[in-house]
Amino acid sequence: MKTLRQKHPKQAGFTLIELMVTVAILAILVAVAVPAMTSFMNSNRLTAHTSALKQAIQYARSEAVAKNQNVSVCASSDGATCTGAWNQGWIVRLDSDGTVLRVWSGLSDSFSFNAAPPAAPGIVFSSTGESSGAVNFILRDPTNTAAARHSRTLTVNSVGWVTVARGG
C-alpha cells in the first residue's frame, strides 16, 4: 500500500511569495546601484578628460625643451589652428612655423570646461620649459556640479609644472 507521500511526490520550485520577495530585493538593489554606477562612470570620464589635458600640456613642455623652441597648447575646433573653445579639442604645435605635433579631440560629452584666466591664445612653453603664465582649468561633471568630488582643477604654474586637484 502506498503512503500519501508516495502518491504525491514533493514538487520542486518556488512559491509565489518567494518569487515576489526575490523580485522586491532585486528591485531595491537596482534602485541603489544605478545612481552609484552613473556617478562612478562620470567620475572616470572626468578623470580621463583631465588626464588627456595634463598629458597634452606635459607633452608640449617636453617638446619645447627637446626642440629648443617655443611650443604651445591651444584650443582647436578643427585640429589644425588655434581657434575654438577648449571643450572642442586642443592641439600642440610649434610656434615657429605652426606645425601641429599632436591633436586631442574634444570632450565626448557635456562636461563643462573653463580656463581661468581664459587661456584663449593657449599656453606657450619656452625652450627652458617655462610657461607663458599660470592657468587653472576647471572640469566639472554636468550631473552634479555642486559636489567637489565631481570636478577637477588642473593648474599650470609659470614654471611649467602641472598639478591636478579634486574640486574647483
TORLUMLUM-161054 format. One record per atom (N, C-alpha, C): z, x, y; residue in one letter; residue number from 1. Coordinates in nm, 4 decimals. Example, Ala and Ser with C-alpha at 12.3 -4.5 7.8 and 13.67 -1.06 7.14 Angstrom:
BEGIN
NODE         Z         X         Y  sero  doba
NODE    0.7800    1.3190   -0.5690     A     1
NODE    0.7800    1.2300   -0.4500     A     1
NODE    0.7800    1.3200   -0.3300     A     1
NODE    0.7080    1.2850   -0.2250     S     2
NODE    0.7140    1.3670   -0.1060     S     2
NODE    0.7870    1.2900    0.0030     S     2
This chain:
BEGIN
NODE         Z         X         Y  sero  doba
NODE    0.0000    0.0822   -0.1161     M     1
NODE    0.0000    0.0000    0.0000     M     1
NODE    0.0000    0.0888    0.1255     M     1
NODE   -0.0838    0.0544    0.2182     K     2
NODE   -0.0965    0.1339    0.3412     K     2
NODE    0.0077    0.0907    0.4416     K     2
NODE    0.0588    0.1918    0.5102     T     3
NODE    0.1551    0.1604    0.6151     T     3
NODE    0.0802    0.1248    0.7427     T     3
NODE    0.1543    0.0765    0.8379     L     4
NODE    0.0944    0.0367    0.9651     L     4
NODE    0.0287    0.1557    1.0347     L     4
NODE    0.0891    0.2698    1.0199     R     5
NODE    0.0344    0.3893    1.0815     R     5
NODE   -0.0997    0.4265    1.0205     R     5
NODE   -0.1156    0.4121    0.8985     Q     6
NODE   -0.2407    0.4484    0.8328     Q     6
NODE   -0.3507    0.3497    0.8649     Q     6
NODE   -0.3156    0.2225    0.8905     K     7
NODE   -0.4168    0.1241    0.9254     K     7
NODE   -0.4786    0.1540    1.0607     K     7
NODE   -0.3956    0.1925    1.1531     H     8
NODE   -0.4432    0.2212    1.2888     H     8
NODE   -0.4119    0.3664    1.3226     H     8
NODE   -0.5039    0.4577    1.2946     P     9
NODE   -0.4764    0.5980    1.3254     P     9
NODE   -0.4563    0.6157    1.4759     P     9
NODE   -0.3795    0.7173    1.5127     K    10
NODE   -0.3492    0.7426    1.6535     K    10
NODE   -0.4789    0.7700    1.7299     K    10
NODE   -0.4940    0.7029    1.8410     Q    11
NODE   -0.6144    0.7184    1.9203     Q    11
NODE   -0.5945    0.8295    2.0223     Q    11
NODE   -0.6946    0.9141    2.0377     A    12
NODE   -0.6878    1.0250    2.1327     A    12
NODE   -0.7425    0.9790    2.2666     A    12
NODE   -0.6960    1.0402    2.3744     G    13
NODE   -0.7467    1.0076    2.5073     G    13
NODE   -0.6348    0.9950    2.6071     G    13
NODE   -0.6718    0.9580    2.7291     F    14
NODE   -0.5763    0.9426    2.8374     F    14
NODE   -0.5609    0.7955    2.8698     F    14
NODE   -0.4450    0.7624    2.9158     T    15
NODE   -0.4240    0.6257    2.9608     T    15
NODE   -0.4757    0.6134    3.1029     T    15
NODE   -0.4938    0.4942    3.1483     L    16
NODE   -0.5413    0.4704    3.2842     L    16
NODE   -0.4429    0.5271    3.3870     L    16
NODE   -0.3164    0.5162    3.3615     I    17
NODE   -0.2138    0.5699    3.4525     I    17
NODE   -0.2254    0.7209    3.4628     I    17
NODE   -0.2420    0.7894    3.3499     E    18
NODE   -0.2555    0.9348    3.3510     E    18
NODE   -0.3783    0.9779    3.4302     E    18
NODE   -0.4890    0.9094    3.4137     L    19
NODE   -0.6106    0.9426    3.4881     L    19
NODE   -0.5915    0.9193    3.6381     L    19
NODE   -0.5253    0.8106    3.6750     M    20
NODE   -0.5029    0.7818    3.8169     M    20
NODE   -0.4129    0.8871    3.8814     M    20
NODE   -0.3103    0.9315    3.8114     V    21
NODE   -0.2215    1.0359    3.8637     V    21
NODE   -0.2986    1.1668    3.8806     V    21
NODE   -0.3815    1.2013    3.7836     T    22
NODE   -0.4619    1.3241    3.7902     T    22
NODE   -0.5581    1.3198    3.9079     T    22
NODE   -0.6254    1.2082    3.9269     V    23
NODE   -0.7202    1.1948    4.0382     V    23
NODE   -0.6455    1.2020    4.1717     V    23
NODE   -0.5279    1.1426    4.1803     A    24
NODE   -0.4495    1.1470    4.3039     A    24
NODE   -0.4073    1.2897    4.3369     A    24
NODE   -0.3648    1.3646    4.2373     I    25
NODE   -0.3255    1.5044    4.2590     I    25
NODE   -0.4453    1.5874    4.3031     I    25
NODE   -0.5604    1.5680    4.2420     L    26
NODE   -0.6817    1.6405    4.2819     L    26
NODE   -0.7210    1.6065    4.4255     L    26
NODE   -0.7102    1.4795    4.4630     A    27
NODE   -0.7443    1.4390    4.5993     A    27
NODE   -0.6527    1.5068    4.7011     A    27
NODE   -0.5256    1.5176    4.6700     I    28
NODE   -0.4318    1.5845    4.7603     I    28
NODE   -0.4653    1.7331    4.7713     I    28
NODE   -0.4946    1.7965    4.6608     L    29
NODE   -0.5299    1.9388    4.6628     L    29
NODE   -0.6565    1.9641    4.7433     L    29
NODE   -0.7570    1.8810    4.7279     V    30
NODE   -0.8818    1.8970    4.8028     V    30
NODE   -0.8570    1.8752    4.9514     V    30
NODE   -0.7759    1.7748    4.9854     A    31
NODE   -0.7461    1.7469    5.1261     A    31
NODE   -0.6753    1.8645    5.1926     A    31
NODE   -0.5969    1.9385    5.1184     V    32
NODE   -0.5262    2.0546    5.1728     V    32
NODE   -0.6169    2.1781    5.1728     V    32
NODE   -0.6983    2.1944    5.0700     A    33
NODE   -0.7776    2.3165    5.0535     A    33
NODE   -0.8985    2.3245    5.1453     A    33
NODE   -0.9654    2.2139    5.1729     V    34
NODE   -1.0891    2.2188    5.2516     V    34
NODE   -1.0649    2.2720    5.3931     V    34
NODE   -0.9671    2.2217    5.4688     P    35
NODE   -0.9450    2.2801    5.6021     P    35
NODE   -0.9060    2.4283    5.5960     P    35
NODE   -0.8272    2.4657    5.4981     A    36
NODE   -0.7878    2.6061    5.4851     A    36
NODE   -0.9091    2.6929    5.4537     A    36
NODE   -0.9987    2.6433    5.3695     M    37
NODE   -1.1193    2.7188    5.3346     M    37
NODE   -1.2124    2.7317    5.4555     M    37
NODE   -1.2237    2.6266    5.5340     T    38
NODE   -1.3075    2.6318    5.6537     T    38
NODE   -1.2536    2.7346    5.7519     T    38
NODE   -1.1235    2.7345    5.7715     S    39
NODE   -1.0614    2.8315    5.8606     S    39
NODE   -1.0818    2.9736    5.8084     S    39
NODE   -1.0692    2.9922    5.6788     F    40
NODE   -1.0893    3.1229    5.6166     F    40
NODE   -1.2330    3.1711    5.6364     F    40
NODE   -1.3294    3.0820    5.6159     M    41
NODE   -1.4704    3.1201    5.6315     M    41
NODE   -1.5028    3.1534    5.7771     M    41
NODE   -1.4514    3.0752    5.8718     N    42
NODE   -1.4745    3.1044    6.0136     N    42
NODE   -1.4103    3.2368    6.0540     N    42
NODE   -1.2933    3.2649    6.0006     S    43
NODE   -1.2274    3.3920    6.0290     S    43
NODE   -1.3101    3.5089    5.9767     S    43
NODE   -1.3678    3.4942    5.8599     N    44
NODE   -1.4521    3.6001    5.8039     N    44
NODE   -1.5797    3.6194    5.8856     N    44
NODE   -1.6405    3.5108    5.9317     R    45
NODE   -1.7601    3.5230    6.0157     R    45
NODE   -1.7262    3.5899    6.1484     R    45
NODE   -1.6115    3.5553    6.2045     L    46
NODE   -1.5675    3.6161    6.3292     L    46
NODE   -1.5486    3.7667    6.3112     L    46
NODE   -1.4874    3.8055    6.2022     T    47
NODE   -1.4689    3.9474    6.1727     T    47
NODE   -1.6037    4.0173    6.1536     T    47
NODE   -1.6971    3.9526    6.0874     A    48
NODE   -1.8300    4.0120    6.0652     A    48
NODE   -1.9043    4.0314    6.1964     A    48
NODE   -1.9008    3.9326    6.2861     H    49
NODE   -1.9684    3.9452    6.4156     H    49
NODE   -1.9062    4.0571    6.4986     H    49
NODE   -1.7744    4.0646    6.4968     T    50
NODE   -1.7055    4.1690    6.5723     T    50
NODE   -1.7395    4.3069    6.5165     T    50
NODE   -1.7432    4.3177    6.3852     S    51
NODE   -1.7770    4.4460    6.3218     S    51
NODE   -1.9199    4.4882    6.3538     S    51
NODE   -2.0120    4.3926    6.3593     A    52
NODE   -2.1512    4.4256    6.3910     A    52
NODE   -2.1625    4.4810    6.5324     A    52
NODE   -2.0932    4.4195    6.6272     L    53
NODE   -2.0968    4.4707    6.7647     L    53
NODE   -2.0300    4.6077    6.7736     L    53
NODE   -1.9186    4.6237    6.7060     K    54
NODE   -1.8497    4.7536    6.7060     K    54
NODE   -1.9395    4.8613    6.6466     K    54
NODE   -2.0078    4.8291    6.5390     Q    55
NODE   -2.0994    4.9240    6.4756     Q    55
NODE   -2.2105    4.9645    6.5726     Q    55
NODE   -2.2658    4.8686    6.6461     A    56
NODE   -2.3735    4.8981    6.7414     A    56
NODE   -2.3246    4.9912    6.8521     A    56
NODE   -2.2057    4.9638    6.9016     I    57
NODE   -2.1511    5.0458    7.0104     I    57
NODE   -2.1214    5.1875    6.9615     I    57
NODE   -2.0632    5.2000    6.8441     Q    58
NODE   -2.0347    5.3336    6.7896     Q    58
NODE   -2.1639    5.4092    6.7569     Q    58
NODE   -2.2633    5.3364    6.7093     Y    59
NODE   -2.3927    5.3982    6.6808     Y    59
NODE   -2.4553    5.4522    6.8100     Y    59
NODE   -2.4505    5.3724    6.9158     A    60
NODE   -2.5079    5.4148    7.0438     A    60
NODE   -2.4378    5.5402    7.0956     A    60
NODE   -2.3068    5.5424    7.0846     R    61
NODE   -2.2308    5.6581    7.1315     R    61
NODE   -2.2667    5.7833    7.0520     R    61
NODE   -2.2746    5.7691    6.9203     S    62
NODE   -2.3062    5.8869    6.8382     S    62
NODE   -2.4495    5.9343    6.8620     S    62
NODE   -2.5425    5.8416    6.8836     E    63
NODE   -2.6812    5.8819    6.9123     E    63
NODE   -2.6916    5.9511    7.0479     E    63
NODE   -2.6129    5.9065    7.1450     A    64
NODE   -2.6144    5.9712    7.2765     A    64
NODE   -2.5717    6.1170    7.2650     A    64
NODE   -2.4677    6.1406    7.1869     V    65
NODE   -2.4196    6.2776    7.1684     V    65
NODE   -2.5206    6.3582    7.0856     V    65
NODE   -2.5724    6.2988    6.9781     A    66
NODE   -2.6650    6.3705    6.8893     A    66
NODE   -2.7965    6.4036    6.9586     A    66
NODE   -2.8474    6.3121    7.0393     K    67
NODE   -2.9770    6.3327    7.1054     K    67
NODE   -2.9621    6.3970    7.2433     K    67
NODE   -2.8366    6.4154    7.2876     N    68
NODE   -2.8077    6.4783    7.4161     N    68
NODE   -2.8782    6.4076    7.5318     N    68
NODE   -2.8722    6.2739    7.5288     Q    69
NODE   -2.9289    6.1940    7.6373     Q    69
NODE   -2.8599    6.0582    7.6422     Q    69
NODE   -2.8833    5.9855    7.7506     N    70
NODE   -2.8212    5.8546    7.7668     N    70
NODE   -2.8796    5.7542    7.6683     N    70
NODE   -2.7901    5.6787    7.6046     V    71
NODE   -2.8277    5.5725    7.5116     V    71
NODE   -2.7489    5.4488    7.5524     V    71
NODE   -2.8135    5.3340    7.5508     S    72
NODE   -2.7445    5.2127    7.5923     S    72
NODE   -2.7460    5.1057    7.4838     S    72
NODE   -2.6451    5.0214    7.4920     V    73
NODE   -2.6368    4.8998    7.4107     V    73
NODE   -2.6497    4.7861    7.5104     V    73
NODE   -2.7434    4.6963    7.4869     C    74
NODE   -2.7605    4.5866    7.5813     C    74
NODE   -2.7968    4.4574    7.5090     C    74
NODE   -2.7691    4.3464    7.5762     A    75
NODE   -2.8041    4.2152    7.5227     A    75
NODE   -2.9561    4.2042    7.5176     A    75
NODE   -3.0058    4.1416    7.4115     S    76
NODE   -3.1502    4.1271    7.3967     S    76
NODE   -3.1835    4.0010    7.3191     S    76
NODE   -3.2656    3.9174    7.3799     S    77
NODE   -3.3076    3.7956    7.3109     S    77
NODE   -3.4339    3.8188    7.2290     S    77
NODE   -3.5098    3.9227    7.2623     D    78
NODE   -3.6357    3.9471    7.1914     D    78
NODE   -3.6349    4.0718    7.1029     D    78
NODE   -3.5269    4.1474    7.1026     G    79
NODE   -3.5170    4.2667    7.0186     G    79
NODE   -3.5961    4.3851    7.0702     G    79
NODE   -3.6476    4.3767    7.1933     A    80
NODE   -3.7265    4.4867    7.2477     A    80
NODE   -3.6839    4.5263    7.3881     A    80
NODE   -3.6358    4.4303    7.4658     T    81
NODE   -3.5966    4.4576    7.6040     T    81
NODE   -3.4535    4.4113    7.6274     T    81
NODE   -3.3960    4.4594    7.7363     C    82
NODE   -3.2585    4.4229    7.7714     C    82
NODE   -3.2575    4.2948    7.8541     C    82
NODE   -3.2927    4.1858    7.7905     T    83
NODE   -3.2911    4.0548    7.8550     T    83
NODE   -3.2221    3.9560    7.7626     T    83
NODE   -3.1568    3.8570    7.8201     G    84
NODE   -3.0918    3.7551    7.7389     G    84
NODE   -2.9411    3.7691    7.7418     G    84
NODE   -2.8784    3.6892    7.6596     A    85
NODE   -2.7322    3.6882    7.6516     A    85
NODE   -2.6880    3.7617    7.5252     A    85
NODE   -2.5631    3.8054    7.5262     W    86
NODE   -2.5104    3.8826    7.4143     W    86
NODE   -2.5100    3.8036    7.2840     W    86
NODE   -2.4897    3.6724    7.2905     N    87
NODE   -2.4877    3.5955    7.1661     N    87
NODE   -2.6272    3.5767    7.1071     N    87
NODE   -2.7332    3.6178    7.1785     Q    88
NODE   -2.8700    3.6113    7.1264     Q    88
NODE   -2.9081    3.7376    7.0499     Q    88
NODE   -2.8262    3.8404    7.0597     G    89
NODE   -2.8527    3.9661    6.9906     G    89
NODE   -2.8372    4.0831    7.0846     G    89
NODE   -2.8485    4.2024    7.0317     W    90
NODE   -2.8362    4.3225    7.1128     W    90
NODE   -2.9156    4.4343    7.0494     W    90
NODE   -2.9466    4.5342    7.1314     I    91
NODE   -3.0242    4.6495    7.0857     I    91
NODE   -2.9559    4.7775    7.1310     I    91
NODE   -2.9891    4.8849    7.0617     V    92
NODE   -2.9507    5.0198    7.1039     V    92
NODE   -3.0813    5.0902    7.1366     V    92
NODE   -3.0890    5.1478    7.2572     R    93
NODE   -3.2143    5.2115    7.2992     R    93
NODE   -3.1894    5.3367    7.3805     R    93
NODE   -3.2891    5.4239    7.3795     L    94
NODE   -3.2851    5.5449    7.4612     L    94
NODE   -3.3165    5.5063    7.6047     L    94
NODE   -3.2383    5.5568    7.6993     D    95
NODE   -3.2647    5.5238    7.8391     D    95
NODE   -3.3839    5.5990    7.8958     D    95
NODE   -3.4134    5.7159    7.8399     S    96
NODE   -3.5211    5.7975    7.8952     S    96
NODE   -3.6577    5.7305    7.8840     S    96
NODE   -3.6887    5.6730    7.7697     D    97
NODE   -3.8208    5.6122    7.7530     D    97
NODE   -3.8161    5.4675    7.7014     D    97
NODE   -3.6972    5.4132    7.6812     G    98
NODE   -3.6844    5.2743    7.6366     G    98
NODE   -3.7072    5.2518    7.4883     G    98
NODE   -3.7144    5.3603    7.4113     T    99
NODE   -3.7344    5.3470    7.2670     T    99
NODE   -3.6162    5.2748    7.2042     T    99
NODE   -3.6469    5.1691    7.1284     V   100
NODE   -3.5416    5.0932    7.0618     V   100
NODE   -3.5065    5.1636    6.9314     V   100
NODE   -3.3784    5.1975    6.9161     L   101
NODE   -3.3326    5.2659    6.7957     L   101
NODE   -3.2897    5.1679    6.6870     L   101
NODE   -3.2209    5.0614    6.7269     R   102
NODE   -3.1764    4.9591    6.6299     R   102
NODE   -3.1674    4.8244    6.6979     R   102
NODE   -3.1839    4.7196    6.6181     V   103
NODE   -3.1781    4.5820    6.6675     V   103
NODE   -3.0763    4.5041    6.5848     V   103
NODE   -2.9927    4.4264    6.6523     W   104
NODE   -2.8986    4.3353    6.5862     W   104
NODE   -2.9350    4.1938    6.6286     W   104
NODE   -2.9451    4.1055    6.5322     S   105
NODE   -2.9797    3.9669    6.5644     S   105
NODE   -2.8594    3.8965    6.6246     S   105
NODE   -2.8853    3.7807    6.6829     G   106
NODE   -2.7796    3.7044    6.7482     G   106
NODE   -2.6811    3.6454    6.6494     G   106
NODE   -2.5815    3.5805    6.7032     L   107
NODE   -2.4800    3.5175    6.6207     L   107
NODE   -2.5418    3.3992    6.5479     L   107
NODE   -2.5107    3.3872    6.4207     S   108
NODE   -2.5729    3.2855    6.3367     S   108
NODE   -2.5159    3.1467    6.3575     S   108
NODE   -2.4145    3.1349    6.4372     D   109
NODE   -2.3531    3.0051    6.4587     D   109
NODE   -2.3023    2.9975    6.6019     D   109
NODE   -2.2224    2.9008    6.6298     S   110
NODE   -2.1860    2.8723    6.7685     S   110
NODE   -2.0617    2.9461    6.8172     S   110
NODE   -2.0349    3.0645    6.7681     F   111
NODE   -1.9216    3.1407    6.8186     F   111
NODE   -1.9460    3.1741    6.9657     F   111
NODE   -1.8418    3.1617    7.0460     S   112
NODE   -1.8580    3.1980    7.1867     S   112
NODE   -1.8397    3.3493    7.2001     S   112
NODE   -1.9106    3.4050    7.2945     F   113
NODE   -1.9189    3.5500    7.3079     F   113
NODE   -1.9212    3.5812    7.4570     F   113
NODE   -1.8145    3.6392    7.5081     N   114
NODE   -1.8061    3.6692    7.6508     N   114
NODE   -1.7758    3.8163    7.6720     N   114
NODE   -1.8301    3.8700    7.7792     A   115
NODE   -1.8012    4.0081    7.8171     A   115
NODE   -1.7325    4.0061    7.9531     A   115
NODE   -1.6269    4.0859    7.9681     A   116
NODE   -1.5552    4.0934    8.0954     A   116
NODE   -1.5297    4.2397    8.1295     A   116
NODE   -1.5743    4.2917    8.2415     P   117
NODE   -1.6657    4.2232    8.3330     P   117
NODE   -1.8002    4.2017    8.2653     P   117
NODE   -1.8800    4.1094    8.3157     P   118
NODE   -2.0082    4.0824    8.2496     P   118
NODE   -2.0892    4.2101    8.2309     P   118
NODE   -2.1231    4.2369    8.1069     A   119
NODE   -2.1972    4.3590    8.0743     A   119
NODE   -2.3461    4.3277    8.0692     A   119
NODE   -2.3974    4.2718    8.1777     A   120
NODE   -2.5367    4.2277    8.1814     A   120
NODE   -2.6346    4.3420    8.1556     A   120
NODE   -2.6229    4.4555    8.2284     P   121
NODE   -2.7189    4.5616    8.2018     P   121
NODE   -2.6909    4.6354    8.0715     P   121
NODE   -2.5724    4.6206    8.0183     G   122
NODE   -2.5379    4.6889    7.8944     G   122
NODE   -2.4368    4.7987    7.9174     G   122
NODE   -2.4085    4.8689    7.8104     I   123
NODE   -2.3151    4.9809    7.8160     I   123
NODE   -2.3978    5.1068    7.7940     I   123
NODE   -2.3878    5.1987    7.8858     V   124
NODE   -2.4640    5.3235    7.8768     V   124
NODE   -2.3688    5.4351    7.8359     V   124
NODE   -2.4085    5.5095    7.7325     F   125
NODE   -2.3313    5.6254    7.6892     F   125
NODE   -2.4045    5.7517    7.7307     F   125
NODE   -2.3308    5.8443    7.7902     S   126
NODE   -2.3889    5.9715    7.8318     S   126
NODE   -2.3922    6.0668    7.7129     S   126
NODE   -2.4494    6.1819    7.7339     S   127
NODE   -2.4610    6.2813    7.6265     S   127
NODE   -2.3246    6.3348    7.5826     S   127
NODE   -2.2210    6.3113    7.6630     T   128
NODE   -2.0860    6.3525    7.6252     T   128
NODE   -2.0119    6.2425    7.5499     T   128
NODE   -2.0735    6.1251    7.5368     G   129
NODE   -2.0115    6.0131    7.4657     G   129
NODE   -1.9309    5.9210    7.5535     G   129
NODE   -1.9277    5.9479    7.6838     E   130
NODE   -1.8535    5.8613    7.7748     E   130
NODE   -1.9364    5.7389    7.8098     E   130
NODE   -1.8684    5.6256    7.8281     S   131
NODE   -1.9401    5.5019    7.8608     S   131
NODE   -1.9493    5.4831    8.0114     S   131
NODE   -2.0369    5.3936    8.0515     S   132
NODE   -2.0599    5.3675    8.1938     S   132
NODE   -1.9448    5.2910    8.2569     S   132
NODE   -1.8537    5.2404    8.1781     G   133
NODE   -1.7378    5.1680    8.2303     G   133
NODE   -1.6712    5.0894    8.1197     G   133
NODE   -1.5500    5.0467    8.1455     A   134
NODE   -1.4744    4.9711    8.0464     A   134
NODE   -1.5250    4.8272    8.0395     A   134
NODE   -1.5364    4.7753    7.9177     V   135
NODE   -1.5824    4.6380    7.8957     V   135
NODE   -1.4988    4.5765    7.7844     V   135
NODE   -1.4639    4.4501    7.8007     N   136
NODE   -1.3983    4.3729    7.6954     N   136
NODE   -1.4939    4.2638    7.6488     N   136
NODE   -1.5180    4.2577    7.5197     F   137
NODE   -1.5951    4.1490    7.4605     F   137
NODE   -1.4963    4.0573    7.3896     F   137
NODE   -1.5059    3.9291    7.4147     I   138
NODE   -1.4174    3.8330    7.3507     I   138
NODE   -1.5019    3.7381    7.2669     I   138
NODE   -1.4750    3.7364    7.1372     L   139
NODE   -1.5442    3.6469    7.0453     L   139
NODE   -1.4451    3.5412    6.9999     L   139
NODE   -1.4873    3.4148    7.0031     R   140
NODE   -1.3982    3.3047    6.9667     R   140
NODE   -1.4620    3.2153    6.8620     R   140
NODE   -1.3756    3.1640    6.7747     D   141
NODE   -1.4132    3.0656    6.6741     D   141
NODE   -1.4278    2.9307    6.7443     D   141
NODE   -1.5427    2.8650    6.7316     P   142
NODE   -1.5634    2.7394    6.8042     P   142
NODE   -1.4768    2.6237    6.7548     P   142
NODE   -1.4253    2.6333    6.6337     T   143
NODE   -1.3474    2.5221    6.5792     T   143
NODE   -1.2032    2.5236    6.6246     T   143
NODE   -1.1541    2.6388    6.6714     N   144
NODE   -1.0146    2.6466    6.7131     N   144
NODE   -1.0006    2.7601    6.8137     N   144
NODE   -1.0321    2.7321    6.9381     T   145
NODE   -1.0276    2.8366    7.0404     T   145
NODE   -0.8880    2.8601    7.0952     T   145
NODE   -0.7929    2.7730    7.0606     A   146
NODE   -0.6580    2.7884    7.1149     A   146
NODE   -0.5771    2.8950    7.0418     A   146
NODE   -0.5959    2.9064    6.9124     A   147
NODE   -0.5148    3.0000    6.8339     A   147
NODE   -0.5655    3.1426    6.8503     A   147
NODE   -0.4726    3.2349    6.8724     A   148
NODE   -0.5090    3.3756    6.8915     A   148
NODE   -0.5746    3.4342    6.7674     A   148
NODE   -0.5379    3.3842    6.6499     R   149
NODE   -0.5966    3.4406    6.5279     R   149
NODE   -0.7435    3.4027    6.5130     R   149
NODE   -0.7908    3.3105    6.5957     H   150
NODE   -0.9295    3.2677    6.5890     H   150
NODE   -1.0152    3.3330    6.6976     H   150
NODE   -0.9721    3.4473    6.7468     S   151
NODE   -1.0516    3.5216    6.8436     S   151
NODE   -1.0280    3.6711    6.8246     S   151
NODE   -1.1246    3.7489    6.8687     R   152
NODE   -1.1145    3.8943    6.8631     R   152
NODE   -1.1553    3.9499    6.9992     R   152
NODE   -1.0859    4.0540    7.0408     T   153
NODE   -1.1213    4.1234    7.1635     T   153
NODE   -1.1631    4.2649    7.1276     T   153
NODE   -1.2864    4.2966    7.1596     L   154
NODE   -1.3400    4.4303    7.1358     L   154
NODE   -1.3441    4.5000    7.2716     L   154
NODE   -1.2780    4.6133    7.2805     T   155
NODE   -1.2678    4.6852    7.4079     T   155
NODE   -1.3375    4.8199    7.3966     T   155
NODE   -1.4213    4.8483    7.4963     V   156
NODE   -1.4843    4.9804    7.5091     V   156
NODE   -1.4268    5.0410    7.6361     V   156
NODE   -1.3557    5.1525    7.6230     N   157
NODE   -1.2996    5.2126    7.7436     N   157
NODE   -1.3981    5.3127    7.8035     N   157
NODE   -1.3636    5.3684    7.9169     S   158
NODE   -1.4569    5.4572    7.9874     S   158
NODE   -1.4827    5.5883    7.9135     S   158
NODE   -1.3968    5.6234    7.8210     V   159
NODE   -1.4171    5.7436    7.7411     V   159
NODE   -1.5149    5.7157    7.6269     V   159
NODE   -1.5360    5.5878    7.5970     G   160
NODE   -1.6292    5.5503    7.4911     G   160
NODE   -1.5629    5.5052    7.3627     G   160
NODE   -1.4304    5.4997    7.3623     W   161
NODE   -1.3584    5.4563    7.2431     W   161
NODE   -1.3668    5.3049    7.2290     W   161
NODE   -1.3785    5.2589    7.1057     V   162
NODE   -1.3892    5.1162    7.0765     V   162
NODE   -1.2664    5.0736    6.9965     V   162
NODE   -1.2007    4.9673    7.0425     T   163
NODE   -1.0869    4.9117    6.9680     T   163
NODE   -1.1075    4.7610    6.9531     T   163
NODE   -1.0514    4.7067    6.8455     V   164
NODE   -1.0597    4.5638    6.8197     V   164
NODE   -0.9175    4.5115    6.8009     V   164
NODE   -0.8894    4.3998    6.8636     A   165
NODE   -0.7579    4.3370    6.8513     A   165
NODE   -0.7744    4.1866    6.8306     A   165
NODE   -0.6805    4.1275    6.7606     R   166
NODE   -0.6798    3.9812    6.7475     R   166
NODE   -0.6350    3.9216    6.8796     R   166
NODE   -0.6882    3.8054    6.9070     G   167
NODE   -0.6506    3.7355    7.0296     G   167
NODE   -0.7446    3.7699    7.1424     G   167
NODE   -0.7276    3.6999    7.2513     G   168
NODE   -0.8150    3.7274    7.3624     G   168
NODE   -0.8029    3.6301    7.4666     G   168
